[in-house]
Each structure stands twice: as C-alpha cells, then as structure tokens.
Amino acid sequence: GLVAAGAAAIVGGLYRVGQMNAHRASLKKEREEVRRALLPFLQAEADATFMEGKKAYRELEAQVMDGVEGWVVDENVYKTKKFVPPALSTMPKGGY
C-alpha cells in the first residue's frame, strides 16, 4: 500500500513535470516565431536610425573638415570595400 502510493505520487509528479516542460517548450517556440516575424521590421527601424545618424555624421564631418584640403566627406579612410559599421564610441551624440 504505502510503496504503491509513493510510486504513484512519483509517477504522477514526473508526468506533471513532463507536461510542464512540453508547455514551456511550446511557449519558447511561440516566442521565437514572433521574434522571427518581427525581425524584418526591427531591422528596418534600425537601418533607418542608422541612416539618419550617418547623415548627421556626414554633415558634422563636412563642417569640421571644411578647411582641410583634399578631404572627401564620407570617404573610407581604411581603403577597404568591406562595410564595417562604426563603433558605438565614435558616434556623435544622438547619432546613429
């Protein structure tokens, strides 16, 4: 009697744990699906913010480097064709 009751409690508890794990897995999958669905919109927003900041940075660069002979605004100083986003520490206040 007592051993059977204990075994039944353990089996019942493990069943509930399994059910809860399955429920949590389905919630996690749903969150990931929502994130994947929103990702293009979040990326578009980040891209728009980046371009606004880049425009402000170009204007600032043109103003600061106005008297420097041979300076081309927005020219890559590293002479590479690969796009490398600027480091956060080099961004102007409120830019990018």
ZAMIPA-130575 format. One record per residue (C-alpha): residue number from 1; residue in one letter; x, y, z. Coordinates in nm, 4 decimals. Layout:
REM ZAMIPA-130575
<pt seq="NUM" type="a" X="X" Y="Y" Z="Z"/>
...
END
This chain:
REM ZAMIPA-130575
<pt seq="1" type="g" X="0.0000" Y="0.0000" Z="0.0000"/>
<pt seq="2" type="l" X="0.2471" Y="0.2650" Z="0.1133"/>
<pt seq="3" type="v" X="0.5081" Y="0.1768" Z="-0.1504"/>
<pt seq="4" type="a" X="0.2428" Y="0.1760" Z="-0.4241"/>
<pt seq="5" type="a" X="0.1139" Y="0.5158" Z="-0.3072"/>
<pt seq="6" type="g" X="0.4696" Y="0.6554" Z="-0.3090"/>
<pt seq="7" type="a" X="0.5376" Y="0.5152" Z="-0.6556"/>
<pt seq="8" type="a" X="0.2078" Y="0.6594" Z="-0.7814"/>
<pt seq="9" type="a" X="0.2997" Y="1.0009" Z="-0.6387"/>
<pt seq="10" type="i" X="0.6413" Y="0.9913" Z="-0.8048"/>
<pt seq="11" type="v" X="0.4985" Y="0.8804" Z="-1.1407"/>
<pt seq="12" type="g" X="0.2269" Y="1.1458" Z="-1.1179"/>
<pt seq="13" type="g" X="0.4824" Y="1.4114" Z="-1.0291"/>
<pt seq="14" type="l" X="0.7103" Y="1.3130" Z="-1.3177"/>
<pt seq="15" type="y" X="0.4111" Y="1.3213" Z="-1.5521"/>
<pt seq="16" type="r" X="0.3309" Y="1.6783" Z="-1.4397"/>
<pt seq="17" type="v" X="0.6962" Y="1.7797" Z="-1.4843"/>
<pt seq="18" type="g" X="0.6894" Y="1.6383" Z="-1.8372"/>
<pt seq="19" type="q" X="0.3672" Y="1.8232" Z="-1.9171"/>
<pt seq="20" type="m" X="0.5103" Y="2.1494" Z="-1.7850"/>
<pt seq="21" type="n" X="0.8312" Y="2.1019" Z="-1.9861"/>
<pt seq="22" type="a" X="0.6259" Y="2.0474" Z="-2.3022"/>
<pt seq="23" type="h" X="0.4198" Y="2.3601" Z="-2.2247"/>
<pt seq="24" type="r" X="0.7326" Y="2.5699" Z="-2.1681"/>
<pt seq="25" type="a" X="0.8825" Y="2.4379" Z="-2.4922"/>
<pt seq="26" type="s" X="0.5707" Y="2.5408" Z="-2.6843"/>
<pt seq="27" type="l" X="0.5826" Y="2.8895" Z="-2.5285"/>
<pt seq="28" type="k" X="0.9501" Y="2.9207" Z="-2.6192"/>
<pt seq="29" type="k" X="0.8756" Y="2.8155" Z="-2.9773"/>
<pt seq="30" type="e" X="0.5953" Y="3.0705" Z="-2.9986"/>
<pt seq="31" type="r" X="0.8244" Y="3.3494" Z="-2.8690"/>
<pt seq="32" type="e" X="1.0878" Y="3.2548" Z="-3.1273"/>
<pt seq="33" type="e" X="0.8297" Y="3.2565" Z="-3.4082"/>
<pt seq="34" type="v" X="0.7064" Y="3.6004" Z="-3.3038"/>
<pt seq="35" type="r" X="1.0637" Y="3.7268" Z="-3.2907"/>
<pt seq="36" type="r" X="1.1343" Y="3.5894" Z="-3.6392"/>
<pt seq="37" type="a" X="0.8174" Y="3.7542" Z="-3.7700"/>
<pt seq="38" type="l" X="0.9123" Y="4.0915" Z="-3.6166"/>
<pt seq="39" type="l" X="1.2788" Y="4.0791" Z="-3.7120"/>
<pt seq="40" type="p" X="1.2444" Y="4.2411" Z="-4.0585"/>
<pt seq="41" type="f" X="1.0553" Y="4.5342" Z="-3.9046"/>
<pt seq="42" type="l" X="1.3084" Y="4.5746" Z="-3.6238"/>
<pt seq="43" type="q" X="1.5935" Y="4.5612" Z="-3.8755"/>
<pt seq="44" type="a" X="1.4239" Y="4.8200" Z="-4.0980"/>
<pt seq="45" type="e" X="1.3839" Y="5.0503" Z="-3.7989"/>
<pt seq="46" type="a" X="1.7482" Y="5.0039" Z="-3.7011"/>
<pt seq="47" type="d" X="1.8570" Y="5.0692" Z="-4.0607"/>
<pt seq="48" type="a" X="1.6526" Y="5.3903" Z="-4.0773"/>
<pt seq="49" type="t" X="1.8006" Y="5.5087" Z="-3.7472"/>
<pt seq="50" type="f" X="2.1492" Y="5.4249" Z="-3.8738"/>
<pt seq="51" type="m" X="2.0970" Y="5.6212" Z="-4.1948"/>
<pt seq="52" type="e" X="1.9639" Y="5.9255" Z="-4.0072"/>
<pt seq="53" type="g" X="2.2678" Y="5.9184" Z="-3.7819"/>
<pt seq="54" type="k" X="2.5016" Y="5.8679" Z="-4.0763"/>
<pt seq="55" type="k" X="2.3534" Y="6.1736" Z="-4.2479"/>
<pt seq="56" type="a" X="2.4031" Y="6.3805" Z="-3.9315"/>
<pt seq="57" type="y" X="2.7591" Y="6.2487" Z="-3.9063"/>
<pt seq="58" type="r" X="2.8325" Y="6.3424" Z="-4.2698"/>
<pt seq="59" type="e" X="2.7032" Y="6.6939" Z="-4.2071"/>
<pt seq="60" type="l" X="2.9193" Y="6.7229" Z="-3.8958"/>
<pt seq="61" type="e" X="3.2215" Y="6.5830" Z="-4.0823"/>
<pt seq="62" type="a" X="3.1709" Y="6.8312" Z="-4.3659"/>
<pt seq="63" type="q" X="3.1510" Y="7.1173" Z="-4.1166"/>
<pt seq="64" type="v" X="3.4547" Y="7.0102" Z="-3.9129"/>
<pt seq="65" type="m" X="3.6770" Y="6.9232" Z="-4.2107"/>
<pt seq="66" type="d" X="3.5689" Y="7.2247" Z="-4.4198"/>
<pt seq="67" type="g" X="3.9145" Y="7.3815" Z="-4.4469"/>
<pt seq="68" type="v" X="4.1129" Y="7.0605" Z="-4.4956"/>
<pt seq="69" type="e" X="4.2491" Y="7.0330" Z="-4.8470"/>
<pt seq="70" type="g" X="4.1861" Y="6.7018" Z="-5.0226"/>
<pt seq="71" type="w" X="3.9387" Y="6.5747" Z="-4.7615"/>
<pt seq="72" type="v" X="3.6436" Y="6.3908" Z="-4.9086"/>
<pt seq="73" type="v" X="3.3386" Y="6.3616" Z="-4.6846"/>
<pt seq="74" type="d" X="3.2349" Y="6.0033" Z="-4.6110"/>
<pt seq="75" type="e" X="3.5384" Y="5.8544" Z="-4.7853"/>
<pt seq="76" type="n" X="3.6573" Y="5.5364" Z="-4.6193"/>
<pt seq="77" type="v" X="3.9882" Y="5.6175" Z="-4.4516"/>
<pt seq="78" type="y" X="4.0752" Y="5.2468" Z="-4.4332"/>
<pt seq="79" type="k" X="4.0678" Y="5.1943" Z="-4.8123"/>
<pt seq="80" type="t" X="3.8550" Y="4.8825" Z="-4.7997"/>
<pt seq="81" type="k" X="3.5423" Y="4.7858" Z="-4.9892"/>
<pt seq="82" type="k" X="3.4019" Y="4.5860" Z="-4.6987"/>
<pt seq="83" type="f" X="3.1302" Y="4.7560" Z="-4.4926"/>
<pt seq="84" type="v" X="3.2248" Y="4.7886" Z="-4.1292"/>
<pt seq="85" type="p" X="2.9693" Y="4.9596" Z="-3.9044"/>
<pt seq="86" type="p" X="3.1165" Y="5.2314" Z="-3.6854"/>
<pt seq="87" type="a" X="3.1980" Y="5.1595" Z="-3.3238"/>
<pt seq="88" type="l" X="2.9471" Y="5.2926" Z="-3.0725"/>
<pt seq="89" type="s" X="3.2127" Y="5.5059" Z="-2.9048"/>
<pt seq="90" type="t" X="3.2801" Y="5.7018" Z="-3.2270"/>
<pt seq="91" type="m" X="2.9183" Y="5.8005" Z="-3.2861"/>
<pt seq="92" type="p" X="2.8176" Y="6.1618" Z="-3.2360"/>
<pt seq="93" type="k" X="2.5774" Y="6.2386" Z="-2.9550"/>
<pt seq="94" type="g" X="2.2289" Y="6.1410" Z="-3.0681"/>
<pt seq="95" type="g" X="2.3641" Y="5.9959" Z="-3.3939"/>
<pt seq="96" type="y" X="2.3205" Y="5.6552" Z="-3.5497"/>
END
